[in-house]
Structure formats: structure tokens, C-alpha cells
Amino acid sequence: MIRLSGRFRSALIIGLQGIRARKMRTFLSMISLFLGVLAVVTVQAAAETARTLSLADVELQSGKDGTRMMYVPPMGSAVDVAMATIKDQPGVAASFQMQAIIGEPNVRPINPGGIPFDRLDAYGGYTPGTAYEMRCDESGICRPMPVDQGIPAPPGAAIEVRLIAAVNDIRQFRPFRPVAGNWLDFSGKPSYSPRIVINKAAAVGFGRYRIPAEMRLDGTIANPTPRIIGIIDDGQGQPTAYARIDEINNWLPQQAASDATAVVATGGPEGGRPMAMSSGPGLEVMLSPTAGETESLLIRKLIAAGVPREAVDVHTNDARKSIEQQLTILRWIFLSMATLVLLIGVAGILNVGLATVGERVEEFALRRAVGTPRVLLAGIVLAETLLTGLLTAGAAIAVAAAGVNLGVRILGDRVPQLHDMTFPWQAGVAGVIAGLIAGLLGGSIPAFRAARIPIATVMRA
């Protein structure tokens, strides 16, 4: 081991001396290799950045990977039982959706059906006086569709949003990014003035138009006065508002809902007041992987309430897996293209290395004559090419890191996900590996030729 360590150290020292003696040739080798290594580093950095951004949006929209998702259908007292079971339980939250109109009463909203405000022109072709609602197809694409509601309401200063009423804090599963203000406080008693948090898509409308503070919901005994307490980025393009279920429940009638309406008990301060859910949506329950006991208890109670076991849909959220597969395929495609560029740099190192060995034939023959092993001669040449590859990799990584920092400064305000973005270490590792591989491939043939130089060549001198 001592002899091998000494040979390695000798090869490294002599290789450094060779680089210092031929600075211009080393510089030319680095130029030919720089673009190839930079391409590899850029592809890896772009892939990691795309992965981070994509997964961040997936968590906002679908929830964290590994979350247990349960759908409770609006059958009998199923929703009532689910709400009473999960309220104030750790590691579990639930929500359901309804449409809400905020603004002047008895008018048609500016964005019928909850159309995004930046797409009002794209959804053109509205017939004046026609009511619209947002409908989604099987692929998840939502578009406003006309609804026949008799005499249409006149247009007015009102905004339609998708209202998500939540039980417990859903941010433990969907980590919304705060933009302004505060998030909902689920501790304490519910307010008769519902506190709502809107997303960025809804904030566009409220910032563009003067909207009165009045909210209309189907089945309410009166129109409550909402208070917007914050703005968040939830990754959704549709105007959306979030509220506590018990604060919405304060404005719903106490009598039992009709047969076409699901009844939900919220367990509020007045105890079990029923809440009617417009259009009869079910309840989406999110459980952490550690909340297995709560999940089992909830399933047992639902079955006891008369819900068929096959009607309770429970699955694990693995949206990240499919996205990572797609990103991996794209990464390999671009890495293949970057490898072609890297091979051009390898060819440049190979040419320079062969020329260098041709010029140093007498030197290598003399070293052989004084007893230098062939392995050490090959190691000297490989040390030069490997060091050249490492130096090139360092330069490429520095340029790529500077480019990432510049991009974050320029685009950070437009893309909030880039605020905390840093140069990914995976890209630096890929650059170092690419530089070493290029140095090894480009220096193997010259090293072999150097080791094969006969001792008799020294007689030329």
C-alpha cells in the first residue's frame, strides 16, 4: 500500500508539473471540454429545478406524497359521522367544496362559474343574461357551461369563487405558500363574520374590482359578511377561498336538509347543528401515515352507519411517483444529448494528449531507462488529463451556479417557488463525475502509448 500511495503521489506531482509547463495546451483542452461538462451540469440542474417546482405544485394541489386520502360519500349520516370522528384529531383534516358569490346580491358575477380572471377573454362567447357554472370532465379540465335558470340576473359587482370549508388545518397536508396576511385559526370559537383566505387567482379579481363584503351560499338563512384575512398560493388557477366549516355553519338553517342535500354536523359550540351541502358533494378526508388508528375507527363508524365498505374510497397519494417518472425520462433524453457534446470535449483531450505524448517520447524513454515503471508513466499522463477534467468541471460548475443565482434574482419575483432555490448539489456531483470520466476516456489511449514507449527510444537524443 505504501508503494502504491507513493506512485500515486509521484504521478500527481509530475502531472501538475506537466500542466504548469504546458499552460496554453491545457487551456485549449479545457475549452474543448468545457461545453460538454457545462451541458451535463445544466441538464442536471434544470432537471432538479423542474423536479422541485413540479413537486411543490403537486403538494399544493394534491397533498403531500404518502397522505392517506379518503372519500366519504354523502349517504345518510356518513358525513355527519365522519365530521364528528375527526374533529380536533391530530394528523387528520377534511374539506368539502361549494360555490360562493361575494359581492352585490341578486346579480350575475363578473366571472360566472368561477372563471379565472386572466382568462375571461379566452372563455369568450358568453350570451348576455346567461348563467354559467364550472363543470369538470373526466380528465380534470374545467370549463364554464351555460345553465338554464329562467330569468337571468343582471350583471353586477360580484365575484364567484370555489369555497373550500375545512375541518382542522389542511396545511399539514397541502403546504400553501403565504403571500399576505394570516391563515385560518382553527382554535377558539367560530365567528359570525366568516374569516376567509383567498388564493392568488381570487386576489386578482378583488384587486381589480370594488366588491362589497357580502357572501351568498345556497341554503343560508341570510348573506354573511366575510372578512378576507389573508392570501395564499395554492397552485390553483381558479379563484378559491378557504374558510372554517363551523363559521359557515353559523349561517345555515338548523332544520334537517332535504333528501337531495347531505347533512353535516360540525360539532360547533352549539353542538351538532346540521349544515346543508349544496350540490351534495362528499367529504375529502386527509390522514397522515401515522393516523392509522383514526382511519380504522372512521371506517368502522362509517360501515356501522350503513355505508357499504366499497363506497368508502381510501388510497395513498402517490402523485409524486408519476411525475418523477416523467421527469426521469426527460432527464435521460437531455443527458444523452449532453453526452454527445461531452464526447466532443473528450476527443479534444485525446488529440491534445496524443500530441503531448509524441513530444515527450524522449522524456518517457529516459524515465523508463532509469527504472520508472510503465504503470507510473501511464499514471502521469492520466493524472494530467484527470486534473484537466477536474479543473474544467470546477469552471463549468461555477458558471452554472452563477447562472442559477442570476436566474433566481431575475425571476424570483415572478415565480415565488424560486425564492429559496439554490444551486442543486446533484448538478455539482454530476459535473465532477463528467469531468473525471472525460479525463479518463481522453487520457487512456495517450497513457497506454506512453507506457508502451521502448527504452531504446532514448538513444535518439
Secondary structure as GFF3:
##gff-version 3
##sequence-region A 1 461
A	DSSP	alpha_helix	2	21	.	.	.	ID=ss1
A	DSSP	alpha_helix	23	62	.	.	.	ID=ss2
A	DSSP	beta_strand	68	72	.	.	.	ID=ss3
A	DSSP	alpha_helix	78	86	.	.	.	ID=ss4
A	DSSP	beta_strand	92	103	.	.	.	ID=ss5
A	DSSP	three_ten_helix	117	119	.	.	.	ID=ss6
A	DSSP	beta_strand	131	136	.	.	.	ID=ss7
A	DSSP	beta_strand	142	147	.	.	.	ID=ss8
A	DSSP	beta_strand	158	167	.	.	.	ID=ss9
A	DSSP	three_ten_helix	170	172	.	.	.	ID=ss10
A	DSSP	beta_strand	177	181	.	.	.	ID=ss11
A	DSSP	beta_strand	195	199	.	.	.	ID=ss12
A	DSSP	alpha_helix	200	208	.	.	.	ID=ss13
A	DSSP	beta_strand	215	216	.	.	.	ID=ss14
A	DSSP	beta_strand	227	233	.	.	.	ID=ss15
A	DSSP	beta_strand	240	244	.	.	.	ID=ss16
A	DSSP	alpha_helix	245	249	.	.	.	ID=ss17
A	DSSP	beta_strand	262	265	.	.	.	ID=ss18
A	DSSP	beta_strand	274	277	.	.	.	ID=ss19
A	DSSP	beta_strand	283	287	.	.	.	ID=ss20
A	DSSP	alpha_helix	292	304	.	.	.	ID=ss21
A	DSSP	three_ten_helix	309	311	.	.	.	ID=ss22
A	DSSP	beta_strand	313	316	.	.	.	ID=ss23
A	DSSP	alpha_helix	319	359	.	.	.	ID=ss24
A	DSSP	alpha_helix	361	369	.	.	.	ID=ss25
A	DSSP	alpha_helix	374	411	.	.	.	ID=ss26
A	DSSP	three_ten_helix	416	418	.	.	.	ID=ss27
A	DSSP	alpha_helix	425	451	.	.	.	ID=ss28
A	DSSP	three_ten_helix	455	460	.	.	.	ID=ss29
###
